[in-house]
């Protein structure tokens, strides 16, 4: 393995902690209730909604625990975020054969998307001397598939 790859494998990234859902923000509570009702209207029996990750935008991601597994809810308040570009890119990547979250339900007007859950394991956490060639090979393969799929 080259020295530059070894340095990359050894390097770690510290991310800021996610904002807790219980920060007392009324708008978030209202939207969380709207999300719960929206999921219920689509026949989903949600046991819990918990923060899944943070984003450098107005979007937030919630992990919805259900009887048959978990899903991810993307909450993109329409006054701050337009989720249509996300939907367009996700569908293009999915159609190119890439491993992206499937869009299961959508309410563009309210900024709600229900996505398949790819889990919480990060590429960087899995990257080590034994996995670097395979994982980088997979990543390069995904980039080539994106390029080959067209604009």
N, CA and C atoms as an extended XYZ file, in Angstrom:
453
Properties=species:S:1:pos:R:3:atomname:S:1:resname:S:1:resid:I:1 pbc="F F F"
N         0.847       -1.164        0.000 N   UNK     1
C         0.000        0.000        0.000 CA  UNK     1
C         0.897        1.234        0.000 C   UNK     1
N         0.528        2.249       -0.778 N   UNK     2
C         1.351        3.454       -0.860 CA  UNK     2
C         1.274        4.259        0.430 C   UNK     2
N         2.268        5.112        0.628 N   UNK     3
C         2.315        5.940        1.840 CA  UNK     3
C         1.131        6.894        1.892 C   UNK     3
N         0.706        7.422        0.730 N   UNK     4
C        -0.423        8.362        0.736 CA  UNK     4
C        -1.724        7.660        1.116 C   UNK     4
N        -1.909        6.424        0.653 N   UNK     5
C        -3.100        5.666        1.038 CA  UNK     5
C        -3.052        5.342        2.523 C   UNK     5
N        -1.880        4.975        3.024 N   UNK     6
C        -1.741        4.689        4.455 CA  UNK     6
C        -2.104        5.900        5.298 C   UNK     6
N        -1.655        7.092        4.873 N   UNK     7
C        -2.000        8.309        5.620 CA  UNK     7
C        -3.501        8.547        5.588 C   UNK     7
N        -4.128        8.297        4.441 N   UNK     8
C        -5.568        8.484        4.328 CA  UNK     8
C        -6.315        7.536        5.249 C   UNK     8
N        -5.875        6.293        5.311 N   UNK     9
C        -6.517        5.309        6.176 CA  UNK     9
C        -6.368        5.694        7.638 C   UNK     9
N        -5.227        6.249        8.006 N   UNK    10
C        -4.974        6.607        9.402 CA  UNK    10
C        -5.698        7.880        9.819 C   UNK    10
N        -6.018        8.741        8.864 N   UNK    11
C        -6.639       10.026        9.179 CA  UNK    11
C        -8.077        9.807        9.642 C   UNK    11
N        -8.508       10.580       10.619 N   UNK    12
C        -9.895       10.478       11.068 CA  UNK    12
C       -10.548       11.840       10.979 C   UNK    12
N       -11.847       11.830       10.875 N   UNK    13
C       -12.631       13.053       10.772 CA  UNK    13
C       -13.540       13.134       11.977 C   UNK    13
N       -13.587       14.288       12.603 N   UNK    14
C       -14.487       14.498       13.725 CA  UNK    14
C       -15.656       15.333       13.240 C   UNK    14
N       -16.838       14.802       13.360 N   UNK    15
C       -18.042       15.503       12.943 CA  UNK    15
C       -18.725       16.116       14.149 C   UNK    15
N       -19.399       17.256       13.959 N   UNK    16
C       -20.121       17.848       15.079 CA  UNK    16
C       -21.278       16.949       15.484 C   UNK    16
N       -21.655       16.968       16.761 N   UNK    17
C       -22.773       16.134       17.188 CA  UNK    17
C       -24.070       16.591       16.537 C   UNK    17
N       -24.959       15.650       16.297 N   UNK    18
C       -26.264       15.982       15.719 CA  UNK    18
C       -27.085       16.770       16.729 C   UNK    18
N       -27.932       17.617       16.226 N   UNK    19
C       -28.827       18.376       17.096 CA  UNK    19
C       -29.910       17.427       17.591 C   UNK    19
N       -30.113       17.399       18.868 N   UNK    20
C       -31.115       16.505       19.453 CA  UNK    20
C       -32.511       16.965       19.061 C   UNK    20
N       -33.422       16.015       18.932 N   UNK    21
C       -34.798       16.355       18.601 CA  UNK    21
C       -35.507       17.030       19.760 C   UNK    21
N       -34.989       16.876       20.951 N   UNK    22
C       -35.663       17.405       22.131 CA  UNK    22
C       -35.113       18.768       22.539 C   UNK    22
N       -34.668       19.575       21.571 N   UNK    23
C       -34.114       20.886       21.880 CA  UNK    23
C       -35.183       21.926       22.179 C   UNK    23
N       -36.458       21.528       22.182 N   UNK    24
C       -37.514       22.453       22.535 CA  UNK    24
C       -37.922       23.379       21.411 C   UNK    24
N       -37.612       23.049       20.194 N   UNK    25
C       -37.986       23.895       19.073 CA  UNK    25
C       -39.390       23.488       18.639 C   UNK    25
N       -40.352       24.395       18.837 N   UNK    26
C       -41.751       24.078       18.548 CA  UNK    26
C       -41.969       23.662       17.100 C   UNK    26
N       -41.310       24.356       16.165 N   UNK    27
C       -41.490       24.025       14.762 CA  UNK    27
C       -41.051       22.591       14.485 C   UNK    27
N       -39.950       22.161       15.082 N   UNK    28
C       -39.478       20.792       14.890 CA  UNK    28
C       -40.493       19.803       15.458 C   UNK    28
N       -41.045       20.115       16.632 N   UNK    29
C       -42.039       19.230       17.236 CA  UNK    29
C       -43.270       19.128       16.353 C   UNK    29
N       -43.704       20.273       15.802 N   UNK    30
C       -44.857       20.262       14.905 CA  UNK    30
C       -44.572       19.426       13.671 C   UNK    30
N       -43.393       19.596       13.100 N   UNK    31
C       -43.055       18.827       11.901 CA  UNK    31
C       -42.904       17.348       12.232 C   UNK    31
N       -42.362       17.031       13.391 N   UNK    32
C       -42.249       15.627       13.789 CA  UNK    32
C       -43.632       15.004       13.899 C   UNK    32
N       -44.580       15.734       14.449 N   UNK    33
C       -45.961       15.238       14.537 CA  UNK    33
C       -46.555       15.083       13.138 C   UNK    33
N       -46.297       16.044       12.254 N   UNK    34
C       -46.785       15.940       10.874 CA  UNK    34
C       -46.195       14.716       10.181 C   UNK    34
N       -44.919       14.471       10.418 N   UNK    35
C       -44.259       13.295        9.833 CA  UNK    35
C       -44.909       12.018       10.351 C   UNK    35
N       -45.149       11.958       11.649 N   UNK    36
C       -45.789       10.771       12.242 CA  UNK    36
C       -47.146       10.518       11.603 C   UNK    36
N       -47.939       11.576       11.439 N   UNK    37
C       -49.263       11.432       10.825 CA  UNK    37
C       -49.149       11.044        9.350 C   UNK    37
N       -48.184       11.618        8.648 N   UNK    38
C       -47.974       11.299        7.238 CA  UNK    38
C       -47.623        9.820        7.073 C   UNK    38
N       -46.719        9.323        7.902 N   UNK    39
C       -46.341        7.910        7.836 CA  UNK    39
C       -47.527        7.013        8.153 C   UNK    39
N       -48.289        7.397        9.162 N   UNK    40
C       -49.479        6.621        9.542 CA  UNK    40
C       -50.479        6.577        8.384 C   UNK    40
N       -50.643        7.700        7.677 N   UNK    41
C       -51.592        7.750        6.556 CA  UNK    41
C       -51.171        6.835        5.404 C   UNK    41
N       -49.895        6.473        5.362 N   UNK    42
C       -49.394        5.545        4.340 CA  UNK    42
C       -49.314        4.111        4.866 C   UNK    42
N       -49.863        3.888        6.050 N   UNK    43
C       -49.929        2.538        6.593 CA  UNK    43
C       -48.707        2.076        7.357 C   UNK    43
N       -47.815        2.985        7.707 N   UNK    44
C       -46.617        2.612        8.459 CA  UNK    44
C       -46.884        2.731        9.950 C   UNK    44
N       -46.545        1.687       10.678 N   UNK    45
C       -46.668        1.680       12.136 CA  UNK    45
C       -45.288        1.983       12.712 C   UNK    45
N       -45.081        3.239       13.060 N   UNK    46
C       -43.770        3.698       13.521 CA  UNK    46
C       -43.687        3.577       15.033 C   UNK    46
N       -42.687        2.837       15.500 N   UNK    47
C       -42.471        2.678       16.942 CA  UNK    47
C       -41.734        3.880       17.516 C   UNK    47
N       -40.762        4.417       16.768 N   UNK    48
C       -40.008        5.579       17.247 CA  UNK    48
C       -39.402        6.326       16.069 C   UNK    48
N       -39.150        7.611       16.290 N   UNK    49
C       -38.444        8.475       15.345 CA  UNK    49
C       -37.262        9.073       16.089 C   UNK    49
N       -36.056        8.831       15.591 N   UNK    50
C       -34.850        9.335       16.257 CA  UNK    50
C       -33.945        9.995       15.234 C   UNK    50
N       -33.172       10.966       15.664 N   UNK    51
C       -32.221       11.619       14.768 CA  UNK    51
C       -31.281       10.572       14.182 C   UNK    51
N       -31.126       10.595       12.860 N   UNK    52
C       -30.240        9.643       12.193 CA  UNK    52
C       -28.893       10.277       11.866 C   UNK    52
N       -28.905       11.517       11.437 N   UNK    53
C       -27.661       12.223       11.125 CA  UNK    53
C       -27.962       13.696       10.969 C   UNK    53
N       -26.900       14.476       10.940 N   UNK    54
C       -27.064       15.910       10.719 CA  UNK    54
C       -26.634       16.235        9.298 C   UNK    54
N       -27.029       17.395        8.843 N   UNK    55
C       -26.768       17.820        7.482 CA  UNK    55
C       -26.411       19.299        7.537 C   UNK    55
N       -25.620       19.753        6.612 N   UNK    56
C       -25.229       21.165        6.586 CA  UNK    56
C       -26.267       21.987        5.828 C   UNK    56
N       -27.520       21.763        6.133 N   UNK    57
C       -28.608       22.501        5.503 CA  UNK    57
C       -29.778       22.509        6.476 C   UNK    57
N       -30.937       22.892        5.982 N   UNK    58
C       -32.135       22.891        6.818 CA  UNK    58
C       -32.764       21.504        6.906 C   UNK    58
N       -32.245       20.558        6.110 N   UNK    59
C       -32.787       19.194        6.155 CA  UNK    59
C       -32.390       18.516        7.451 C   UNK    59
N       -33.229       17.581        7.861 N   UNK    60
C       -32.838       16.681        8.948 CA  UNK    60
C       -33.284       15.282        8.555 C   UNK    60
N       -32.614       14.306        9.117 N   UNK    61
C       -32.883       12.906        8.806 CA  UNK    61
C       -33.248       12.190       10.095 C   UNK    61
N       -34.350       11.452       10.038 N   UNK    62
C       -34.838       10.712       11.195 CA  UNK    62
C       -34.882        9.237       10.847 C   UNK    62
N       -34.491        8.402       11.785 N   UNK    63
C       -34.614        6.955       11.601 CA  UNK    63
C       -35.948        6.544       12.208 C   UNK    63
N       -36.805        5.979       11.370 N   UNK    64
C       -38.117        5.505       11.803 CA  UNK    64
C       -38.014        4.006       12.056 C   UNK    64
N       -38.178        3.612       13.304 N   UNK    65
C       -38.142        2.196       13.683 CA  UNK    65
C       -39.537        1.624       13.480 C   UNK    65
N       -39.627        0.571       12.670 N   UNK    66
C       -40.909       -0.063       12.353 CA  UNK    66
C       -40.804       -1.556       12.616 C   UNK    66
N       -41.933       -2.215       12.631 N   UNK    67
C       -41.964       -3.648       12.931 CA  UNK    67
C       -41.090       -4.452       11.969 C   UNK    67
N       -41.032       -4.038       10.705 N   UNK    68
C       -40.273       -4.796        9.707 CA  UNK    68
C       -38.913       -4.176        9.381 C   UNK    68
N       -38.391       -3.372       10.278 N   UNK    69
C       -37.078       -2.758       10.062 CA  UNK    69
C       -37.157       -1.248       10.177 C   UNK    69
N       -36.115       -0.595        9.739 N   UNK    70
C       -36.091        0.865        9.849 CA  UNK    70
C       -36.084        1.505        8.470 C   UNK    70
N       -36.523        2.745        8.436 N   UNK    71
C       -36.517        3.580        7.243 CA  UNK    71
C       -35.961        4.940        7.669 C   UNK    71
N       -35.586        5.732        6.695 N   UNK    72
C       -35.106        7.082        6.960 CA  UNK    72
C       -36.136        8.079        6.433 C   UNK    72
N       -36.478        9.046        7.277 N   UNK    73
C       -37.355       10.136        6.868 CA  UNK    73
C       -36.475       11.357        6.643 C   UNK    73
N       -36.575       11.936        5.451 N   UNK    74
C       -35.910       13.211        5.203 CA  UNK    74
C       -36.951       14.298        5.386 C   UNK    74
N       -36.653       15.240        6.256 N   UNK    75
C       -37.529       16.379        6.533 CA  UNK    75
C       -36.845       17.615        5.970 C   UNK    75
N       -37.391       18.141        4.881 N   UNK    76
C       -36.825       19.318        4.215 CA  UNK    76
C       -37.901       20.397        4.173 C   UNK    76
N       -37.968       21.252        5.195 N   UNK    77
C       -39.017       22.279        5.227 CA  UNK    77
C       -39.040       23.067        3.908 C   UNK    77
N       -40.180       23.064        3.204 N   UNK    78
C       -40.229       23.650        1.862 CA  UNK    78
C       -39.922       25.145        1.810 C   UNK    78
N       -40.110       25.844        2.916 N   UNK    79
C       -39.772       27.269        2.909 CA  UNK    79
C       -38.255       27.486        2.909 C   UNK    79
N       -37.496       26.442        3.232 N   UNK    80
C       -36.033       26.536        3.275 CA  UNK    80
C       -35.325       25.626        2.282 C   UNK    80
N       -35.959       24.535        1.899 N   UNK    81
C       -35.329       23.513        1.057 CA  UNK    81
C       -36.310       23.044       -0.012 C   UNK    81
N       -35.795       22.804       -1.190 N   UNK    82
C       -36.569       22.178       -2.257 CA  UNK    82
C       -36.024       20.763       -2.400 C   UNK    82
N       -36.836       19.758       -2.092 N   UNK    83
C       -36.321       18.387       -2.131 CA  UNK    83
C       -36.395       17.763       -3.527 C   UNK    83
N       -36.939       18.484       -4.507 N   UNK    84
C       -37.008       17.925       -5.864 CA  UNK    84
C       -35.630       17.616       -6.454 C   UNK    84
N       -34.617       18.473       -6.295 N   UNK    85
C       -33.290       18.099       -6.817 CA  UNK    85
C       -32.747       16.818       -6.176 C   UNK    85
N       -32.993       16.626       -4.879 N   UNK    86
C       -32.574       15.396       -4.202 CA  UNK    86
C       -33.251       14.194       -4.858 C   UNK    86
N       -34.564       14.312       -5.098 N   UNK    87
C       -35.326       13.219       -5.715 CA  UNK    87
C       -34.786       12.925       -7.110 C   UNK    87
N       -34.544       13.970       -7.897 N   UNK    88
C       -34.034       13.779       -9.259 CA  UNK    88
C       -32.682       13.071       -9.261 C   UNK    88
N       -31.774       13.517       -8.409 N   UNK    89
C       -30.437       12.909       -8.350 CA  UNK    89
C       -30.522       11.478       -7.823 C   UNK    89
N       -31.324       11.257       -6.785 N   UNK    90
C       -31.465        9.903       -6.225 CA  UNK    90
C       -31.991        8.931       -7.278 C   UNK    90
N       -32.976        9.366       -8.047 N   UNK    91
C       -33.535        8.486       -9.093 CA  UNK    91
C       -32.518        8.233      -10.203 C   UNK    91
N       -31.775        9.260      -10.586 N   UNK    92
C       -30.758        9.083      -11.630 CA  UNK    92
C       -29.680        8.105      -11.171 C   UNK    92
N       -29.232        8.240       -9.928 N   UNK    93
C       -28.210        7.327       -9.403 CA  UNK    93
C       -28.758        5.908       -9.273 C   UNK    93
N       -30.005        5.780       -8.821 N   UNK    94
C       -30.644        4.465       -8.708 CA  UNK    94
C       -30.741        3.815      -10.092 C   UNK    94
N       -31.167        4.595      -11.091 N   UNK    95
C       -31.296        4.073      -12.455 CA  UNK    95
C       -29.949        3.715      -13.066 C   UNK    95
N       -28.873        4.315      -12.550 N   UNK    96
C       -27.520        3.979      -13.019 CA  UNK    96
C       -26.993        2.727      -12.329 C   UNK    96
N       -27.798        2.150      -11.422 N   UNK    97
C       -27.401        0.924      -10.743 CA  UNK    97
C       -26.577        1.132       -9.491 C   UNK    97
N       -26.572        2.355       -8.975 N   UNK    98
C       -25.783        2.640       -7.774 CA  UNK    98
C       -26.581        2.346       -6.514 C   UNK    98
N       -25.861        2.095       -5.447 N   UNK    99
C       -26.473        1.771       -4.158 CA  UNK    99
C       -26.855        3.066       -3.446 C   UNK    99
N       -28.085        3.495       -3.652 N   UNK   100
C       -28.610        4.711       -3.023 CA  UNK   100
C       -29.916        4.353       -2.317 C   UNK   100
N       -30.322        5.161       -1.353 N   UNK   101
C       -31.589        4.863       -0.679 CA  UNK   101
C       -32.762        4.945       -1.656 C   UNK   101
N       -33.596        3.931       -1.621 N   UNK   102
C       -34.796        3.930       -2.447 CA  UNK   102
C       -35.792        4.932       -1.876 C   UNK   102
N       -36.439        5.693       -2.751 N   UNK   103
C       -37.489        6.614       -2.316 CA  UNK   103
C       -38.786        5.816       -2.261 C   UNK   103
N       -39.282        5.601       -1.049 N   UNK   104
C       -40.462        4.766       -0.835 CA  UNK   104
C       -41.760        5.570       -0.867 C   UNK   104
N       -41.732        6.761       -0.318 N   UNK   105
C       -42.890        7.661       -0.290 CA  UNK   105
C       -42.361        9.075       -0.417 C   UNK   105
N       -43.195        9.965       -0.943 N   UNK   106
C       -42.788       11.361       -1.018 CA  UNK   106
C       -43.988       12.288       -0.899 C   UNK   106
N       -43.757       13.406       -0.254 N   UNK   107
C       -44.709       14.511       -0.182 CA  UNK   107
C       -43.875       15.764       -0.419 C   UNK   107
N       -43.705       16.091       -1.683 N   UNK   108
C       -42.838       17.199       -2.079 CA  UNK   108
C       -43.346       18.517       -1.505 C   UNK   108
N       -44.663       18.696       -1.502 N   UNK   109
C       -45.238       19.960       -1.028 CA  UNK   109
C       -44.890       20.238        0.431 C   UNK   109
N       -44.846       19.204        1.246 N   UNK   110
C       -44.504       19.386        2.667 CA  UNK   110
C       -43.029       19.120        2.956 C   UNK   110
N       -42.305       18.611        1.964 N   UNK   111
C       -40.871       18.373        2.139 CA  UNK   111
C       -40.548       17.095        2.885 C   UNK   111
N       -41.382       16.063        2.732 N   UNK   112
C       -41.158       14.785        3.405 CA  UNK   112
C       -40.802       13.717        2.374 C   UNK   112
N       -39.763       12.950        2.665 N   UNK   113
C       -39.421       11.776        1.868 CA  UNK   113
C       -39.199       10.615        2.816 C   UNK   113
N       -39.692        9.448        2.445 N   UNK   114
C       -39.393        8.222        3.179 CA  UNK   114
C       -38.428        7.430        2.315 C   UNK   114
N       -37.278        7.127        2.890 N   UNK   115
C       -36.191        6.486        2.155 CA  UNK   115
C       -35.836        5.140        2.766 C   UNK   115
N       -35.300        4.260        1.948 N   UNK   116
C       -34.725        3.038        2.481 CA  UNK   116
C       -33.560        3.393        3.394 C   UNK   116
N       -33.303        2.555        4.368 N   UNK   117
C       -32.234        2.800        5.340 CA  UNK   117
C       -31.016        1.970        4.952 C   UNK   117
N       -29.930        2.639        4.620 N   UNK   118
C       -28.687        1.948        4.261 CA  UNK   118
C       -27.829        1.634        5.476 C   UNK   118
N       -28.314        1.964        6.667 N   UNK   119
C       -27.576        1.670        7.890 CA  UNK   119
C       -26.777        2.866        8.365 C   UNK   119
N       -26.040        2.653        9.442 N   UNK   120
C       -25.287        3.763       10.023 CA  UNK   120
C       -23.774        3.533       10.006 C   UNK   120
N       -23.325        2.542        9.256 N   UNK   121
C       -21.882        2.311        9.124 CA  UNK   121
C       -21.331        3.272        8.078 C   UNK   121
N       -20.279        3.999        8.435 N   UNK   122
C       -19.663        4.959        7.528 CA  UNK   122
C       -18.475        4.335        6.807 C   UNK   122
N       -18.278        4.748        5.578 N   UNK   123
C       -17.157        4.250        4.783 CA  UNK   123
C       -15.847        4.435        5.529 C   UNK   123
N       -15.659        5.623        6.083 N   UNK   124
C       -14.405        5.924        6.771 CA  UNK   124
C       -14.167        4.980        7.944 C   UNK   124
N       -15.226        4.626        8.658 N   UNK   125
C       -15.086        3.714        9.793 CA  UNK   125
C       -14.672        2.311        9.348 C   UNK   125
N       -15.042        1.935        8.141 N   UNK   126
C       -14.727        0.598        7.621 CA  UNK   126
C       -13.381        0.553        6.906 C   UNK   126
N       -12.800        1.714        6.646 N   UNK   127
C       -11.567        1.798        5.878 CA  UNK   127
C       -10.352        1.473        6.743 C   UNK   127
N        -9.611        0.460        6.332 N   UNK   128
C        -8.365        0.100        7.015 CA  UNK   128
C        -7.455       -0.572        5.991 C   UNK   128
N        -6.306       -1.010        6.423 N   UNK   129
C        -5.344       -1.584        5.477 CA  UNK   129
C        -5.890       -2.818        4.767 C   UNK   129
N        -6.736       -3.583        5.427 N   UNK   130
C        -7.281       -4.794        4.804 CA  UNK   130
C        -8.407       -4.480        3.816 C   UNK   130
N        -9.121       -3.375        4.008 N   UNK   131
C       -10.296       -3.080        3.182 CA  UNK   131
C       -10.064       -1.987        2.149 C   UNK   131
N        -8.948       -1.283        2.225 N   UNK   132
C        -8.753       -0.090        1.401 CA  UNK   132
C        -8.861       -0.384       -0.095 C   UNK   132
N        -8.251       -1.436       -0.572 N   UNK   133
C        -8.295       -1.711       -2.010 CA  UNK   133
C        -9.707       -2.052       -2.466 C   UNK   133
N       -10.405       -2.882       -1.718 N   UNK   134
C       -11.776       -3.261       -2.089 CA  UNK   134
C       -12.713       -2.060       -2.031 C   UNK   134
N       -12.644       -1.297       -0.929 N   UNK   135
C       -13.562       -0.167       -0.776 CA  UNK   135
C       -13.285        0.932       -1.798 C   UNK   135
N       -12.011        1.224       -2.034 N   UNK   136
C       -11.700        2.230       -3.053 CA  UNK   136
C       -12.052        1.711       -4.439 C   UNK   136
N       -11.883        0.422       -4.670 N   UNK   137
C       -12.304       -0.164       -5.941 CA  UNK   137
C       -13.799       -0.015       -6.146 C   UNK   137
N       -14.578       -0.276       -5.084 N   UNK   138
C       -16.032       -0.092       -5.158 CA  UNK   138
C       -16.386        1.365       -5.439 C   UNK   138
N       -15.699        2.289       -4.754 N   UNK   139
C       -15.981        3.718       -4.932 CA  UNK   139
C       -15.654        4.162       -6.358 C   UNK   139
N       -14.531        3.704       -6.881 N   UNK   140
C       -14.157        4.064       -8.252 CA  UNK   140
C       -15.151        3.459       -9.238 C   UNK   140
N       -15.585        2.230       -8.979 N   UNK   141
C       -16.606        1.612       -9.824 CA  UNK   141
C       -17.900        2.411       -9.828 C   UNK   141
N       -18.294        2.933       -8.665 N   UNK   142
C       -19.503        3.751       -8.579 CA  UNK   142
C       -19.333        5.049       -9.365 C   UNK   142
N       -18.155        5.664       -9.269 N   UNK   143
C       -17.899        6.892      -10.035 CA  UNK   143
C       -17.966        6.626      -11.539 C   UNK   143
N       -17.400        5.502      -11.970 N   UNK   144
C       -17.450        5.152      -13.391 CA  UNK   144
C       -18.887        4.904      -13.842 C   UNK   144
N       -19.679        4.237      -13.012 N   UNK   145
C       -21.084        3.990      -13.353 CA  UNK   145
C       -21.851        5.306      -13.458 C   UNK   145
N       -21.559        6.249      -12.557 N   UNK   146
C       -22.210        7.563      -12.631 CA  UNK   146
C       -21.857        8.259      -13.937 C   UNK   146
N       -20.576        8.259      -14.277 N   UNK   147
C       -20.135        8.925      -15.504 CA  UNK   147
C       -20.747        8.263      -16.735 C   UNK   147
N       -20.813        6.947      -16.741 N   UNK   148
C       -21.330        6.220      -17.898 CA  UNK   148
C       -22.836        6.388      -18.067 C   UNK   148
N       -23.534        6.759      -16.990 N   UNK   149
C       -24.996        6.863      -17.065 CA  UNK   149
C       -25.452        8.133      -17.764 C   UNK   149
N       -24.547        9.059      -18.018 N   UNK   150
C       -24.903       10.289      -18.727 CA  UNK   150
C       -25.313       11.398      -17.788 C   UNK   150
N       -25.724       12.532      -18.388 N   UNK   151
C       -26.072       13.709      -17.566 CA  UNK   151
C       -27.329       13.519      -16.753 C   UNK   151
